[in-house]
Amino acid sequence: EAGSSDRRLGLALERSRSEIRVDGAAGNSADLVAALPVQLIDPQIHELIQGGPGERRRFLDWGVFHVKHEFRAAWPRFRRALAQRNAALRQGLPAEAVGAWDKDLLVAANAVDASRRAYLDAAGPVLSATAERLLDLPAGFELRSGWPRDKALDEALRDSLERDRAMGSTQVGPHRAELLVSIDAHPARHRLSRGQQKLCAAALVLGQGRYVNQAMNRELALLVDEPAAELDAEHLARLFAAIRALGAQVFITALDPQALGISGQPRVFHVERGEVGILV
């Protein structure tokens, strides 16, 4: 929904089930995520740069989910078709049985890829500008779809069938996509130190938050855990300047609040043995 509004969200968890309610109506996890966009910067944020492709796919798809509404239907449809195709591969069924799922998979997979590309084309300049502002280095992005760029996906599926059989799972498709992050024309994971990787990853989160905020015209929530870890005073100040510019509702957790150097009068809570107290 555009603009700010009050939302009522409920989540009940039990051992065997969970219940989600959005504005009094029964919902699912996608409804909850759509109603409350939340981004996280924590001490493991560097894994967005250093970690495997799955980390960057999840990062990208968070933004795609919130901005490209067609992705919300295409991604579950793709996952269902992929699961059925993989089951046929594991059971050693003939090619006709495996290929029976290709039509649904292809339609959904191409929709997922198109949504990702359209989103990155629009959001990429904002991500780059935010990263460059924090790192003083040029940043770039490239999306690899998850199959050879010189082939359509249906051809890639046919060519990969024997390998798929040997592996027991589909080896090409958007579930194999890779978001490449470069800094100064080099892979970011090789170009940056651990502290710089954290700053770069935080910049991507903030840049994506800024773009999604603009595209949706609604406020986000940002959770920040121990931001001072592995950052010197200068880069910590840059990080907080970027956080303030985001215009989100920000929650920061830290063992030593004085080390953060936060200006203004933030509301401070103290947590001890599970009890929350208000200090300011």
Stockholm file with secondary structure:
# STOCKHOLM 1.0

chainA/1-280         EAGSSDRRLGLALERSRSEIRVDGAAGNSADLVAALPVQLIDPQIHELIQGGPGERRRFLDWGVFHVKHEFRAAWPRFRRALAQRNAALRQGLPAEAVGAWDKDLLVAANAVDASRRAYLDAAGPVLSATAERLLDLPAGFELRSGWPRDKALDEALRDSLERDRAMGSTQVGPHRAELLVSIDAHPARHRLSRGQQKLCAAALVLGQGRYVNQAMNRELALLVDEPAAELDAEHLARLFAAIRALGAQVFITALDPQALGISGQPRVFHVERGEVGILV
#=GR chainA/1-280 SS CCSCCCCCEEEEECSSCEEEEETTEEECHHHHHHHSCEEEECTTTTHHHHSCHHHHHHHHHHHHHHHCHHHHHHHHHHHHHHHHHHHHHHTTCCHHHHHTTHHHHHHHHHHHHHHHHHHHHHHHHHHHHHHHHHHSSCEEEEEECSSCTTSCHHHHHHHTHHHHHHHTSCCSSGGGCEEEEEETTEEHHHHSCHHHHHHHHHHHHHHHHHHHHHHHTSCCEEEEECTTTTCCHHHHHHHHHHHHHHTCEEEEECSCGGGGCCCSCCCCEEEETTEEEECC
#=GC SS_cons         CCSCCCCCEEEEECSSCEEEEETTEEECHHHHHHHSCEEEECTTTTHHHHSCHHHHHHHHHHHHHHHCHHHHHHHHHHHHHHHHHHHHHHTTCCHHHHHTTHHHHHHHHHHHHHHHHHHHHHHHHHHHHHHHHHHSSCEEEEEECSSCTTSCHHHHHHHTHHHHHHHTSCCSSGGGCEEEEEETTEEHHHHSCHHHHHHHHHHHHHHHHHHHHHHHTSCCEEEEECTTTTCCHHHHHHHHHHHHHHTCEEEEECSCGGGGCCCSCCCCEEEETTEEEECC
//
